[in-house]
Amino acid sequence: MRYTVTKQRVEVIGQLWWPMGPTFAQTRDLSAYDLENIGDPAKRYDVACWIDMNFGDFSSITDFRADFHVKEQHIVHEWRHGEDSEMAFNDAMFRTDDD
């Protein structure tokens, strides 16, 4: 028997309140409650507003990527700054001792 797990995921890069310095990143899997509170998950603006209100560790959000499955619809909001944001996210999430 095979099971499918669907996750509503948001990835964020930005600056923390303290210490100000390098870019930080966070990934969050959203609950059904979170998804309901976004408003219209197909609108990037609605997702951005929800992120601003719910990612309190960040003083500013530089960019985000969101991946949702709503009913039968697959909604993806890619990084606004493309590959630059994706690389910044990967660098922040998977830092090495050399950084």
Steps between C-alpha positions, in 0.01 A plus 500: 500500500631844410432823685544849368595779736423852381678791666428868465849649520639853518872580475616847606823699493559827680661684788448413867428757769829426671777461404481693178739343258483218251183379335306241698252242371207304635271230366153455643239235424157657531202345673149508355428786742797699368392445140146620578639821651705590193194616312548405136813282478506553122580871555864571579401818684273309743777247569753783554268673750451175692877443511558855629257437785612147591878485461578714806869411523568707189529880504466497121416239240721514192321233295294183533392188317167330572366164384134416568247234404151642532230250407612384154710808427880514535614857576867597498634849563862485389777720635443854372875548451544157343825315533660768721237447770514123464878503549470737800241265652721194451806682634312611812329165566804282439790705638834330538760556769696708250227769485 
